[in-house]
Amino acid sequence: MVRQVAELENNMNSVERVVHYAQSLEQEAAHEIADSPVSPDWPSQGKIVMKDVVMRYRPELPPVLKGLSMTISPGEKIGVVGRLVSPFVLGSP
């Protein structure tokens, strides 16, 4: 009996969460913007340049990347190795 009540409570919490997500959260932006000032052929080059990048997991934590500089040429394949489970926060050291 106790287990069934606990399962019912868990299921009702799930329903409450879905209702909250469906009705209370702000709708995200559209994937494509009709009046976009960006050219349809953008990006034309596909090059990424990073200079002296500093990243941290949260603003109050110390930087985990310090002074990272690199250039990734168009068509170049790269690999990212390591634990990237959280978004970084860009900032100064």
PDB file of N, CA, C and O in Angstrom:
ATOM      1  N   MET A   1       0.819  -1.194   0.000  1.00  0.00           N
ATOM      2  CA  MET A   1       0.000   0.000   0.000  1.00  0.00           C
ATOM      3  C   MET A   1       0.869   1.267   0.000  1.00  0.00           C
ATOM      4  O   MET A   1       0.619   2.206  -0.755  1.00  0.00           O
ATOM      5  N   VAL A   2       1.897   1.271   0.866  1.00  0.00           N
ATOM      6  CA  VAL A   2       2.778   2.438   0.951  1.00  0.00           C
ATOM      7  C   VAL A   2       3.518   2.638  -0.365  1.00  0.00           C
ATOM      8  O   VAL A   2       3.666   3.769  -0.829  1.00  0.00           O
ATOM      9  N   ARG A   3       3.980   1.557  -0.964  1.00  0.00           N
ATOM     10  CA  ARG A   3       4.694   1.649  -2.240  1.00  0.00           C
ATOM     11  C   ARG A   3       3.790   2.219  -3.321  1.00  0.00           C
ATOM     12  O   ARG A   3       4.241   3.035  -4.126  1.00  0.00           O
ATOM     13  N   GLN A   4       2.516   1.808  -3.363  1.00  0.00           N
ATOM     14  CA  GLN A   4       1.590   2.310  -4.367  1.00  0.00           C
ATOM     15  C   GLN A   4       1.328   3.802  -4.179  1.00  0.00           C
ATOM     16  O   GLN A   4       1.212   4.536  -5.160  1.00  0.00           O
ATOM     17  N   VAL A   5       1.234   4.256  -2.935  1.00  0.00           N
ATOM     18  CA  VAL A   5       1.036   5.682  -2.670  1.00  0.00           C
ATOM     19  C   VAL A   5       2.269   6.468  -3.117  1.00  0.00           C
ATOM     20  O   VAL A   5       2.141   7.546  -3.698  1.00  0.00           O
ATOM     21  N   ALA A   6       3.448   5.940  -2.852  1.00  0.00           N
ATOM     22  CA  ALA A   6       4.686   6.606  -3.278  1.00  0.00           C
ATOM     23  C   ALA A   6       4.768   6.679  -4.801  1.00  0.00           C
ATOM     24  O   ALA A   6       5.158   7.712  -5.345  1.00  0.00           O
ATOM     25  N   GLU A   7       4.410   5.611  -5.491  1.00  0.00           N
ATOM     26  CA  GLU A   7       4.413   5.614  -6.956  1.00  0.00           C
ATOM     27  C   GLU A   7       3.395   6.610  -7.495  1.00  0.00           C
ATOM     28  O   GLU A   7       3.679   7.317  -8.462  1.00  0.00           O
ATOM     29  N   LEU A   8       2.212   6.678  -6.884  1.00  0.00           N
ATOM     30  CA  LEU A   8       1.185   7.629  -7.317  1.00  0.00           C
ATOM     31  C   LEU A   8       1.688   9.057  -7.138  1.00  0.00           C
ATOM     32  O   LEU A   8       1.497   9.899  -8.016  1.00  0.00           O
ATOM     33  N   GLU A   9       2.328   9.331  -6.010  1.00  0.00           N
ATOM     34  CA  GLU A   9       2.866  10.669  -5.776  1.00  0.00           C
ATOM     35  C   GLU A   9       3.932  11.024  -6.814  1.00  0.00           C
ATOM     36  O   GLU A   9       3.953  12.147  -7.318  1.00  0.00           O
ATOM     37  N   ASN A  10       4.808  10.083  -7.135  1.00  0.00           N
ATOM     38  CA  ASN A  10       5.823  10.323  -8.173  1.00  0.00           C
ATOM     39  C   ASN A  10       5.176  10.602  -9.523  1.00  0.00           C
ATOM     40  O   ASN A  10       5.607  11.506 -10.239  1.00  0.00           O
ATOM     41  N   ASN A  11       4.165   9.850  -9.873  1.00  0.00           N
ATOM     42  CA  ASN A  11       3.481  10.065 -11.146  1.00  0.00           C
ATOM     43  C   ASN A  11       2.791  11.427 -11.185  1.00  0.00           C
ATOM     44  O   ASN A  11       2.813  12.104 -12.212  1.00  0.00           O
ATOM     45  N   MET A  12       2.178  11.829 -10.070  1.00  0.00           N
ATOM     46  CA  MET A  12       1.526  13.140 -10.033  1.00  0.00           C
ATOM     47  C   MET A  12       2.551  14.261 -10.121  1.00  0.00           C
ATOM     48  O   MET A  12       2.285  15.288 -10.746  1.00  0.00           O
ATOM     49  N   ASN A  13       3.715  14.084  -9.507  1.00  0.00           N
ATOM     50  CA  ASN A  13       4.787  15.076  -9.641  1.00  0.00           C
ATOM     51  C   ASN A  13       5.223  15.201 -11.095  1.00  0.00           C
ATOM     52  O   ASN A  13       5.506  16.302 -11.568  1.00  0.00           O
ATOM     53  N   SER A  14       5.278  14.090 -11.797  1.00  0.00           N
ATOM     54  CA  SER A  14       5.645  14.120 -13.221  1.00  0.00           C
ATOM     55  C   SER A  14       4.608  14.882 -14.023  1.00  0.00           C
ATOM     56  O   SER A  14       4.955  15.672 -14.901  1.00  0.00           O
ATOM     57  N   VAL A  15       3.345  14.651 -13.728  1.00  0.00           N
ATOM     58  CA  VAL A  15       2.268  15.358 -14.432  1.00  0.00           C
ATOM     59  C   VAL A  15       2.355  16.850 -14.143  1.00  0.00           C
ATOM     60  O   VAL A  15       2.220  17.664 -15.057  1.00  0.00           O
ATOM     61  N   GLU A  16       2.578  17.221 -12.887  1.00  0.00           N
ATOM     62  CA  GLU A  16       2.719  18.640 -12.540  1.00  0.00           C
ATOM     63  C   GLU A  16       3.873  19.281 -13.301  1.00  0.00           C
ATOM     64  O   GLU A  16       3.758  20.414 -13.769  1.00  0.00           O
ATOM     65  N   ARG A  17       4.967  18.573 -13.423  1.00  0.00           N
ATOM     66  CA  ARG A  17       6.133  19.092 -14.129  1.00  0.00           C
ATOM     67  C   ARG A  17       5.831  19.305 -15.608  1.00  0.00           C
ATOM     68  O   ARG A  17       6.210  20.331 -16.172  1.00  0.00           O
ATOM     69  N   VAL A  18       5.158  18.352 -16.240  1.00  0.00           N
ATOM     70  CA  VAL A  18       4.811  18.486 -17.662  1.00  0.00           C
ATOM     71  C   VAL A  18       3.861  19.656 -17.862  1.00  0.00           C
ATOM     72  O   VAL A  18       4.024  20.423 -18.811  1.00  0.00           O
ATOM     73  N   VAL A  19       2.873  19.807 -16.987  1.00  0.00           N
ATOM     74  CA  VAL A  19       1.942  20.935 -17.092  1.00  0.00           C
ATOM     75  C   VAL A  19       2.691  22.251 -16.932  1.00  0.00           C
ATOM     76  O   VAL A  19       2.430  23.206 -17.665  1.00  0.00           O
ATOM     77  N   HIS A  20       3.612  22.311 -15.986  1.00  0.00           N
ATOM     78  CA  HIS A  20       4.409  23.528 -15.798  1.00  0.00           C
ATOM     79  C   HIS A  20       5.210  23.848 -17.056  1.00  0.00           C
ATOM     80  O   HIS A  20       5.222  24.996 -17.503  1.00  0.00           O
ATOM     81  N   TYR A  21       5.876  22.856 -17.631  1.00  0.00           N
ATOM     82  CA  TYR A  21       6.658  23.076 -18.850  1.00  0.00           C
ATOM     83  C   TYR A  21       5.767  23.522 -20.004  1.00  0.00           C
ATOM     84  O   TYR A  21       6.166  24.374 -20.799  1.00  0.00           O
ATOM     85  N   ALA A  22       4.583  22.965 -20.103  1.00  0.00           N
ATOM     86  CA  ALA A  22       3.699  23.272 -21.225  1.00  0.00           C
ATOM     87  C   ALA A  22       3.057  24.650 -21.103  1.00  0.00           C
ATOM     88  O   ALA A  22       2.802  25.301 -22.116  1.00  0.00           O
ATOM     89  N   GLN A  23       2.792  25.104 -19.881  1.00  0.00           N
ATOM     90  CA  GLN A  23       2.020  26.334 -19.719  1.00  0.00           C
ATOM     91  C   GLN A  23       2.819  27.509 -19.173  1.00  0.00           C
ATOM     92  O   GLN A  23       2.481  28.655 -19.472  1.00  0.00           O
ATOM     93  N   SER A  24       3.851  27.276 -18.397  1.00  0.00           N
ATOM     94  CA  SER A  24       4.505  28.370 -17.673  1.00  0.00           C
ATOM     95  C   SER A  24       5.816  28.843 -18.283  1.00  0.00           C
ATOM     96  O   SER A  24       6.204  29.994 -18.087  1.00  0.00           O
ATOM     97  N   LEU A  25       6.493  27.993 -19.006  1.00  0.00           N
ATOM     98  CA  LEU A  25       7.789  28.385 -19.546  1.00  0.00           C
ATOM     99  C   LEU A  25       7.626  29.202 -20.814  1.00  0.00           C
ATOM    100  O   LEU A  25       6.708  28.989 -21.607  1.00  0.00           O
ATOM    101  N   GLU A  26       8.554  30.152 -20.982  1.00  0.00           N
ATOM    102  CA  GLU A  26       8.529  30.997 -22.168  1.00  0.00           C
ATOM    103  C   GLU A  26       8.906  30.193 -23.412  1.00  0.00           C
ATOM    104  O   GLU A  26       9.814  29.363 -23.373  1.00  0.00           O
ATOM    105  N   GLN A  27       8.210  30.442 -24.499  1.00  0.00           N
ATOM    106  CA  GLN A  27       8.480  29.741 -25.753  1.00  0.00           C
ATOM    107  C   GLN A  27       9.837  30.165 -26.292  1.00  0.00           C
ATOM    108  O   GLN A  27      10.160  31.353 -26.287  1.00  0.00           O
ATOM    109  N   GLU A  28      10.628  29.219 -26.753  1.00  0.00           N
ATOM    110  CA  GLU A  28      11.933  29.555 -27.308  1.00  0.00           C
ATOM    111  C   GLU A  28      11.789  30.196 -28.680  1.00  0.00           C
ATOM    112  O   GLU A  28      10.751  30.077 -29.330  1.00  0.00           O
ATOM    113  N   ALA A  29      12.837  30.871 -29.105  1.00  0.00           N
ATOM    114  CA  ALA A  29      12.820  31.578 -30.386  1.00  0.00           C
ATOM    115  C   ALA A  29      12.711  30.602 -31.550  1.00  0.00           C
ATOM    116  O   ALA A  29      13.071  29.429 -31.444  1.00  0.00           O
ATOM    117  N   ALA A  30      12.209  31.116 -32.649  1.00  0.00           N
ATOM    118  CA  ALA A  30      12.072  30.299 -33.850  1.00  0.00           C
ATOM    119  C   ALA A  30      13.452  29.899 -34.383  1.00  0.00           C
ATOM    120  O   ALA A  30      14.432  30.624 -34.209  1.00  0.00           O
ATOM    121  N   HIS A  31      13.511  28.741 -35.030  1.00  0.00           N
ATOM    122  CA  HIS A  31      14.784  28.262 -35.568  1.00  0.00           C
ATOM    123  C   HIS A  31      15.276  29.163 -36.698  1.00  0.00           C
ATOM    124  O   HIS A  31      16.473  29.427 -36.808  1.00  0.00           O
ATOM    125  N   GLU A  32      14.366  29.626 -37.522  1.00  0.00           N
ATOM    126  CA  GLU A  32      14.713  30.525 -38.614  1.00  0.00           C
ATOM    127  C   GLU A  32      13.960  31.828 -38.439  1.00  0.00           C
ATOM    128  O   GLU A  32      12.764  31.829 -38.148  1.00  0.00           O
ATOM    129  N   ILE A  33      14.663  32.942 -38.618  1.00  0.00           N
ATOM    130  CA  ILE A  33      14.057  34.263 -38.483  1.00  0.00           C
ATOM    131  C   ILE A  33      13.788  34.807 -39.873  1.00  0.00           C
ATOM    132  O   ILE A  33      14.686  34.850 -40.714  1.00  0.00           O
ATOM    133  N   ALA A  34      12.556  35.220 -40.114  1.00  0.00           N
ATOM    134  CA  ALA A  34      12.148  35.649 -41.458  1.00  0.00           C
ATOM    135  C   ALA A  34      12.911  36.885 -41.929  1.00  0.00           C
ATOM    136  O   ALA A  34      13.361  36.918 -43.074  1.00  0.00           O
ATOM    137  N   ASP A  35      13.068  37.891 -41.091  1.00  0.00           N
ATOM    138  CA  ASP A  35      13.735  39.132 -41.485  1.00  0.00           C
ATOM    139  C   ASP A  35      15.193  39.146 -41.041  1.00  0.00           C
ATOM    140  O   ASP A  35      15.662  40.133 -40.474  1.00  0.00           O
ATOM    141  N   SER A  36      15.900  38.072 -41.292  1.00  0.00           N
ATOM    142  CA  SER A  36      17.286  37.941 -40.848  1.00  0.00           C
ATOM    143  C   SER A  36      18.219  38.777 -41.722  1.00  0.00           C
ATOM    144  O   SER A  36      18.155  38.696 -42.949  1.00  0.00           O
ATOM    145  N   PRO A  37      19.098  39.589 -41.093  1.00  0.00           N
ATOM    146  CA  PRO A  37      20.048  40.373 -41.880  1.00  0.00           C
ATOM    147  C   PRO A  37      21.246  39.543 -42.362  1.00  0.00           C
ATOM    148  O   PRO A  37      22.109  40.061 -43.071  1.00  0.00           O
ATOM    149  N   VAL A  38      21.303  38.292 -41.992  1.00  0.00           N
ATOM    150  CA  VAL A  38      22.426  37.438 -42.371  1.00  0.00           C
ATOM    151  C   VAL A  38      22.242  36.944 -43.806  1.00  0.00           C
ATOM    152  O   VAL A  38      21.153  36.532 -44.205  1.00  0.00           O
ATOM    153  N   SER A  39      23.316  36.995 -44.555  1.00  0.00           N
ATOM    154  CA  SER A  39      23.300  36.537 -45.947  1.00  0.00           C
ATOM    155  C   SER A  39      23.028  35.035 -46.006  1.00  0.00           C
ATOM    156  O   SER A  39      23.502  34.300 -45.140  1.00  0.00           O
ATOM    157  N   PRO A  40      22.280  34.560 -47.001  1.00  0.00           N
ATOM    158  CA  PRO A  40      21.991  33.126 -47.102  1.00  0.00           C
ATOM    159  C   PRO A  40      23.230  32.247 -47.292  1.00  0.00           C
ATOM    160  O   PRO A  40      23.203  31.067 -46.941  1.00  0.00           O
ATOM    161  N   ASP A  41      24.304  32.796 -47.837  1.00  0.00           N
ATOM    162  CA  ASP A  41      25.509  32.000 -48.044  1.00  0.00           C
ATOM    163  C   ASP A  41      26.483  32.114 -46.866  1.00  0.00           C
ATOM    164  O   ASP A  41      27.625  31.665 -46.966  1.00  0.00           O
ATOM    165  N   TRP A  42      26.039  32.712 -45.749  1.00  0.00           N
ATOM    166  CA  TRP A  42      26.884  32.810 -44.558  1.00  0.00           C
ATOM    167  C   TRP A  42      26.918  31.482 -43.844  1.00  0.00           C
ATOM    168  O   TRP A  42      25.858  30.860 -43.777  1.00  0.00           O
ATOM    169  N   PRO A  43      27.975  30.988 -43.319  1.00  0.00           N
ATOM    170  CA  PRO A  43      29.330  31.527 -43.434  1.00  0.00           C
ATOM    171  C   PRO A  43      29.957  31.114 -44.761  1.00  0.00           C
ATOM    172  O   PRO A  43      29.814  29.970 -45.192  1.00  0.00           O
ATOM    173  N   SER A  44      30.630  32.020 -45.385  1.00  0.00           N
ATOM    174  CA  SER A  44      31.205  31.730 -46.702  1.00  0.00           C
ATOM    175  C   SER A  44      32.569  31.053 -46.590  1.00  0.00           C
ATOM    176  O   SER A  44      32.998  30.360 -47.512  1.00  0.00           O
ATOM    177  N   GLN A  45      33.247  31.252 -45.467  1.00  0.00           N
ATOM    178  CA  GLN A  45      34.599  30.737 -45.357  1.00  0.00           C
ATOM    179  C   GLN A  45      34.698  29.526 -44.431  1.00  0.00           C
ATOM    180  O   GLN A  45      35.455  28.601 -44.724  1.00  0.00           O
ATOM    181  N   GLY A  46      33.978  29.504 -43.357  1.00  0.00           N
ATOM    182  CA  GLY A  46      34.034  28.377 -42.437  1.00  0.00           C
ATOM    183  C   GLY A  46      35.271  28.344 -41.574  1.00  0.00           C
ATOM    184  O   GLY A  46      35.684  27.270 -41.137  1.00  0.00           O
ATOM    185  N   LYS A  47      35.869  29.477 -41.317  1.00  0.00           N
ATOM    186  CA  LYS A  47      37.091  29.568 -40.542  1.00  0.00           C
ATOM    187  C   LYS A  47      36.759  30.051 -39.128  1.00  0.00           C
ATOM    188  O   LYS A  47      35.943  30.955 -38.950  1.00  0.00           O
ATOM    189  N   ILE A  48      37.401  29.436 -38.120  1.00  0.00           N
ATOM    190  CA  ILE A  48      37.211  29.834 -36.727  1.00  0.00           C
ATOM    191  C   ILE A  48      38.551  30.283 -36.173  1.00  0.00           C
ATOM    192  O   ILE A  48      39.541  29.556 -36.249  1.00  0.00           O
ATOM    193  N   VAL A  49      38.574  31.486 -35.613  1.00  0.00           N
ATOM    194  CA  VAL A  49      39.792  32.027 -35.017  1.00  0.00           C
ATOM    195  C   VAL A  49      39.485  32.360 -33.554  1.00  0.00           C
ATOM    196  O   VAL A  49      38.541  33.093 -33.259  1.00  0.00           O
ATOM    197  N   MET A  50      40.285  31.818 -32.657  1.00  0.00           N
ATOM    198  CA  MET A  50      40.145  32.099 -31.230  1.00  0.00           C
ATOM    199  C   MET A  50      41.472  32.665 -30.740  1.00  0.00           C
ATOM    200  O   MET A  50      42.529  32.091 -31.001  1.00  0.00           O
ATOM    201  N   LYS A  51      41.418  33.794 -30.029  1.00  0.00           N
ATOM    202  CA  LYS A  51      42.644  34.427 -29.535  1.00  0.00           C
ATOM    203  C   LYS A  51      42.513  34.686 -28.042  1.00  0.00           C
ATOM    204  O   LYS A  51      41.593  35.370 -27.596  1.00  0.00           O
ATOM    205  N   ASP A  52      43.446  34.130 -27.274  1.00  0.00           N
ATOM    206  CA  ASP A  52      43.526  34.340 -25.826  1.00  0.00           C
ATOM    207  C   ASP A  52      42.187  34.113 -25.122  1.00  0.00           C
ATOM    208  O   ASP A  52      41.757  34.949 -24.328  1.00  0.00           O
ATOM    209  N   VAL A  53      41.535  33.003 -25.405  1.00  0.00           N
ATOM    210  CA  VAL A  53      40.238  32.674 -24.820  1.00  0.00           C
ATOM    211  C   VAL A  53      40.428  32.174 -23.390  1.00  0.00           C
ATOM    212  O   VAL A  53      41.311  31.363 -23.111  1.00  0.00           O
ATOM    213  N   VAL A  54      39.588  32.674 -22.500  1.00  0.00           N
ATOM    214  CA  VAL A  54      39.573  32.236 -21.109  1.00  0.00           C
ATOM    215  C   VAL A  54      38.165  31.735 -20.819  1.00  0.00           C
ATOM    216  O   VAL A  54      37.185  32.438 -21.062  1.00  0.00           O
ATOM    217  N   MET A  55      38.072  30.510 -20.297  1.00  0.00           N
ATOM    218  CA  MET A  55      36.761  29.932 -20.009  1.00  0.00           C
ATOM    219  C   MET A  55      36.743  29.352 -18.603  1.00  0.00           C
ATOM    220  O   MET A  55      37.752  28.866 -18.092  1.00  0.00           O
ATOM    221  N   ARG A  56      35.557  29.419 -17.992  1.00  0.00           N
ATOM    222  CA  ARG A  56      35.342  28.835 -16.669  1.00  0.00           C
ATOM    223  C   ARG A  56      33.949  28.222 -16.643  1.00  0.00           C
ATOM    224  O   ARG A  56      33.082  28.611 -17.426  1.00  0.00           O
ATOM    225  N   TYR A  57      33.734  27.267 -15.749  1.00  0.00           N
ATOM    226  CA  TYR A  57      32.450  26.594 -15.670  1.00  0.00           C
ATOM    227  C   TYR A  57      31.373  27.489 -15.068  1.00  0.00           C
ATOM    228  O   TYR A  57      30.219  27.446 -15.493  1.00  0.00           O
ATOM    229  N   ARG A  58      31.745  28.298 -14.080  1.00  0.00           N
ATOM    230  CA  ARG A  58      30.830  29.251 -13.473  1.00  0.00           C
ATOM    231  C   ARG A  58      31.620  30.509 -13.147  1.00  0.00           C
ATOM    232  O   ARG A  58      32.834  30.443 -12.951  1.00  0.00           O
ATOM    233  N   PRO A  59      30.948  31.653 -13.088  1.00  0.00           N
ATOM    234  CA  PRO A  59      31.689  32.905 -12.851  1.00  0.00           C
ATOM    235  C   PRO A  59      32.530  32.909 -11.578  1.00  0.00           C
ATOM    236  O   PRO A  59      33.588  33.538 -11.551  1.00  0.00           O
ATOM    237  N   GLU A  60      32.095  32.233 -10.537  1.00  0.00           N
ATOM    238  CA  GLU A  60      32.838  32.269  -9.277  1.00  0.00           C
ATOM    239  C   GLU A  60      33.995  31.267  -9.213  1.00  0.00           C
ATOM    240  O   GLU A  60      34.768  31.285  -8.255  1.00  0.00           O
ATOM    241  N   LEU A  61      34.125  30.399 -10.214  1.00  0.00           N
ATOM    242  CA  LEU A  61      35.189  29.389 -10.228  1.00  0.00           C
ATOM    243  C   LEU A  61      36.396  29.890 -11.007  1.00  0.00           C
ATOM    244  O   LEU A  61      36.265  30.784 -11.842  1.00  0.00           O
ATOM    245  N   PRO A  62      37.574  29.324 -10.744  1.00  0.00           N
ATOM    246  CA  PRO A  62      38.774  29.732 -11.490  1.00  0.00           C
ATOM    247  C   PRO A  62      38.706  29.251 -12.942  1.00  0.00           C
ATOM    248  O   PRO A  62      38.000  28.292 -13.253  1.00  0.00           O
ATOM    249  N   PRO A  63      39.439  29.918 -13.817  1.00  0.00           N
ATOM    250  CA  PRO A  63      39.435  29.515 -15.234  1.00  0.00           C
ATOM    251  C   PRO A  63      39.979  28.098 -15.420  1.00  0.00           C
ATOM    252  O   PRO A  63      40.906  27.679 -14.727  1.00  0.00           O
ATOM    253  N   VAL A  64      39.388  27.371 -16.366  1.00  0.00           N
ATOM    254  CA  VAL A  64      39.876  26.039 -16.710  1.00  0.00           C
ATOM    255  C   VAL A  64      40.633  26.076 -18.036  1.00  0.00           C
ATOM    256  O   VAL A  64      41.460  25.203 -18.301  1.00  0.00           O
ATOM    257  N   LEU A  65      40.362  27.061 -18.853  1.00  0.00           N
ATOM    258  CA  LEU A  65      41.156  27.328 -20.055  1.00  0.00           C
ATOM    259  C   LEU A  65      41.686  28.748 -19.919  1.00  0.00           C
ATOM    260  O   LEU A  65      40.931  29.674 -19.624  1.00  0.00           O
ATOM    261  N   LYS A  66      42.982  28.914 -20.134  1.00  0.00           N
ATOM    262  CA  LYS A  66      43.599  30.232 -19.966  1.00  0.00           C
ATOM    263  C   LYS A  66      44.446  30.544 -21.183  1.00  0.00           C
ATOM    264  O   LYS A  66      45.420  29.844 -21.463  1.00  0.00           O
ATOM    265  N   GLY A  67      44.085  31.583 -21.902  1.00  0.00           N
ATOM    266  CA  GLY A  67      44.897  32.038 -23.019  1.00  0.00           C
ATOM    267  C   GLY A  67      44.917  31.096 -24.209  1.00  0.00           C
ATOM    268  O   GLY A  67      45.933  30.998 -24.897  1.00  0.00           O
ATOM    269  N   LEU A  68      43.822  30.404 -24.464  1.00  0.00           N
ATOM    270  CA  LEU A  68      43.753  29.478 -25.592  1.00  0.00           C
ATOM    271  C   LEU A  68      43.666  30.253 -26.899  1.00  0.00           C
ATOM    272  O   LEU A  68      42.784  31.096 -27.066  1.00  0.00           O
ATOM    273  N   SER A  69      44.567  29.975 -27.816  1.00  0.00           N
ATOM    274  CA  SER A  69      44.557  30.592 -29.145  1.00  0.00           C
ATOM    275  C   SER A  69      44.670  29.499 -30.188  1.00  0.00           C
ATOM    276  O   SER A  69      45.505  28.603 -30.068  1.00  0.00           O
ATOM    277  N   MET A  70      43.835  29.570 -31.206  1.00  0.00           N
ATOM    278  CA  MET A  70      43.917  28.597 -32.301  1.00  0.00           C
ATOM    279  C   MET A  70      43.140  29.103 -33.501  1.00  0.00           C
ATOM    280  O   MET A  70      42.265  29.962 -33.392  1.00  0.00           O
ATOM    281  N   THR A  71      43.485  28.549 -34.632  1.00  0.00           N
ATOM    282  CA  THR A  71      42.780  28.830 -35.879  1.00  0.00           C
ATOM    283  C   THR A  71      42.385  27.503 -36.501  1.00  0.00           C
ATOM    284  O   THR A  71      43.223  26.618 -36.676  1.00  0.00           O
ATOM    285  N   ILE A  72      41.113  27.366 -36.832  1.00  0.00           N
ATOM    286  CA  ILE A  72      40.611  26.164 -37.497  1.00  0.00           C
ATOM    287  C   ILE A  72      40.258  26.573 -38.915  1.00  0.00           C
ATOM    288  O   ILE A  72      39.362  27.389 -39.133  1.00  0.00           O
ATOM    289  N   SER A  73      40.962  26.008 -39.869  1.00  0.00           N
ATOM    290  CA  SER A  73      40.773  26.355 -41.278  1.00  0.00           C
ATOM    291  C   SER A  73      39.534  25.687 -41.845  1.00  0.00           C
ATOM    292  O   SER A  73      39.078  24.675 -41.311  1.00  0.00           O
ATOM    293  N   PRO A  74      38.977  26.240 -42.927  1.00  0.00           N
ATOM    294  CA  PRO A  74      37.805  25.640 -43.566  1.00  0.00           C
ATOM    295  C   PRO A  74      38.068  24.191 -43.965  1.00  0.00           C
ATOM    296  O   PRO A  74      39.104  23.892 -44.559  1.00  0.00           O
ATOM    297  N   GLY A  75      37.158  23.305 -43.649  1.00  0.00           N
ATOM    298  CA  GLY A  75      37.279  21.898 -44.011  1.00  0.00           C
ATOM    299  C   GLY A  75      38.171  21.087 -43.102  1.00  0.00           C
ATOM    300  O   GLY A  75      38.252  19.868 -43.251  1.00  0.00           O
ATOM    301  N   GLU A  76      38.841  21.727 -42.166  1.00  0.00           N
ATOM    302  CA  GLU A  76      39.742  21.031 -41.257  1.00  0.00           C
ATOM    303  C   GLU A  76      38.932  20.280 -40.206  1.00  0.00           C
ATOM    304  O   GLU A  76      37.957  20.802 -39.665  1.00  0.00           O
ATOM    305  N   LYS A  77      39.346  19.060 -39.929  1.00  0.00           N
ATOM    306  CA  LYS A  77      38.666  18.249 -38.927  1.00  0.00           C
ATOM    307  C   LYS A  77      39.437  18.334 -37.623  1.00  0.00           C
ATOM    308  O   LYS A  77      40.663  18.225 -37.602  1.00  0.00           O
ATOM    309  N   ILE A  78      38.700  18.532 -36.529  1.00  0.00           N
ATOM    310  CA  ILE A  78      39.333  18.598 -35.215  1.00  0.00           C
ATOM    311  C   ILE A  78      38.619  17.636 -34.275  1.00  0.00           C
ATOM    312  O   ILE A  78      37.501  17.199 -34.552  1.00  0.00           O
ATOM    313  N   GLY A  79      39.253  17.318 -33.195  1.00  0.00           N
ATOM    314  CA  GLY A  79      38.643  16.496 -32.160  1.00  0.00           C
ATOM    315  C   GLY A  79      38.802  17.182 -30.820  1.00  0.00           C
ATOM    316  O   GLY A  79      39.832  17.794 -30.539  1.00  0.00           O
ATOM    317  N   VAL A  80      37.775  17.075 -29.997  1.00  0.00           N
ATOM    318  CA  VAL A  80      37.817  17.638 -28.658  1.00  0.00           C
ATOM    319  C   VAL A  80      37.876  16.474 -27.686  1.00  0.00           C
ATOM    320  O   VAL A  80      37.000  15.608 -27.690  1.00  0.00           O
ATOM    321  N   VAL A  81      38.903  16.452 -26.858  1.00  0.00           N
ATOM    322  CA  VAL A  81      39.115  15.352 -25.936  1.00  0.00           C
ATOM    323  C   VAL A  81      38.996  15.887 -24.510  1.00  0.00           C
ATOM    324  O   VAL A  81      39.546  16.938 -24.179  1.00  0.00           O
ATOM    325  N   GLY A  82      38.287  15.166 -23.694  1.00  0.00           N
ATOM    326  CA  GLY A  82      38.166  15.559 -22.292  1.00  0.00           C
ATOM    327  C   GLY A  82      36.714  15.585 -21.869  1.00  0.00           C
ATOM    328  O   GLY A  82      35.814  15.211 -22.622  1.00  0.00           O
ATOM    329  N   ARG A  83      36.512  16.030 -20.659  1.00  0.00           N
ATOM    330  CA  ARG A  83      35.174  16.078 -20.092  1.00  0.00           C
ATOM    331  C   ARG A  83      34.556  17.434 -20.379  1.00  0.00           C
ATOM    332  O   ARG A  83      34.939  18.437 -19.778  1.00  0.00           O
ATOM    333  N   LEU A  84      33.626  17.464 -21.273  1.00  0.00           N
ATOM    334  CA  LEU A  84      32.913  18.709 -21.598  1.00  0.00           C
ATOM    335  C   LEU A  84      31.444  18.508 -21.270  1.00  0.00           C
ATOM    336  O   LEU A  84      30.599  18.490 -22.165  1.00  0.00           O
ATOM    337  N   VAL A  85      31.140  18.359 -19.995  1.00  0.00           N
ATOM    338  CA  VAL A  85      29.776  18.064 -19.595  1.00  0.00           C
ATOM    339  C   VAL A  85      29.003  19.312 -19.222  1.00  0.00           C
ATOM    340  O   VAL A  85      27.779  19.255 -19.101  1.00  0.00           O
ATOM    341  N   SER A  86      29.675  20.437 -19.035  1.00  0.00           N
ATOM    342  CA  SER A  86      29.006  21.674 -18.636  1.00  0.00           C
ATOM    343  C   SER A  86      29.393  22.787 -19.585  1.00  0.00           C
ATOM    344  O   SER A  86      30.488  22.785 -20.148  1.00  0.00           O
ATOM    345  N   PRO A  87      28.489  23.743 -19.760  1.00  0.00           N
ATOM    346  CA  PRO A  87      28.858  24.891 -20.604  1.00  0.00           C
ATOM    347  C   PRO A  87      29.888  25.778 -19.900  1.00  0.00           C
ATOM    348  O   PRO A  87      29.877  25.911 -18.676  1.00  0.00           O
ATOM    349  N   PHE A  88      30.756  26.366 -20.673  1.00  0.00           N
ATOM    350  CA  PHE A  88      31.757  27.268 -20.128  1.00  0.00           C
ATOM    351  C   PHE A  88      31.193  28.676 -20.055  1.00  0.00           C
ATOM    352  O   PHE A  88      30.226  29.004 -20.742  1.00  0.00           O
ATOM    353  N   VAL A  89      31.799  29.499 -19.223  1.00  0.00           N
ATOM    354  CA  VAL A  89      31.486  30.912 -19.159  1.00  0.00           C
ATOM    355  C   VAL A  89      32.722  31.655 -19.648  1.00  0.00           C
ATOM    356  O   VAL A  89      33.807  31.504 -19.087  1.00  0.00           O
ATOM    357  N   LEU A  90      32.555  32.458 -20.697  1.00  0.00           N
ATOM    358  CA  LEU A  90      33.678  33.243 -21.196  1.00  0.00           C
ATOM    359  C   LEU A  90      33.924  34.406 -20.258  1.00  0.00           C
ATOM    360  O   LEU A  90      32.979  35.007 -19.747  1.00  0.00           O
ATOM    361  N   GLY A  91      35.178  34.724 -20.029  1.00  0.00           N
ATOM    362  CA  GLY A  91      35.478  35.846 -19.153  1.00  0.00           C
ATOM    363  C   GLY A  91      36.957  36.115 -19.089  1.00  0.00           C
ATOM    364  O   GLY A  91      37.749  35.513 -19.814  1.00  0.00           O
ATOM    365  N   SER A  92      37.315  37.018 -18.223  1.00  0.00           N
ATOM    366  CA  SER A  92      38.715  37.372 -18.068  1.00  0.00           C
ATOM    367  C   SER A  92      39.306  36.595 -16.890  1.00  0.00           C
ATOM    368  O   SER A  92      38.571  36.168 -16.000  1.00  0.00           O
ATOM    369  N   PRO A  93      40.631  36.411 -16.880  1.00  0.00           N
ATOM    370  CA  PRO A  93      41.265  35.643 -15.789  1.00  0.00           C
ATOM    371  C   PRO A  93      41.122  36.349 -14.511  1.00  0.00           C
ATOM    372  O   PRO A  93      41.589  35.862 -13.481  1.00  0.00           O
TER     373      PRO A  93
END
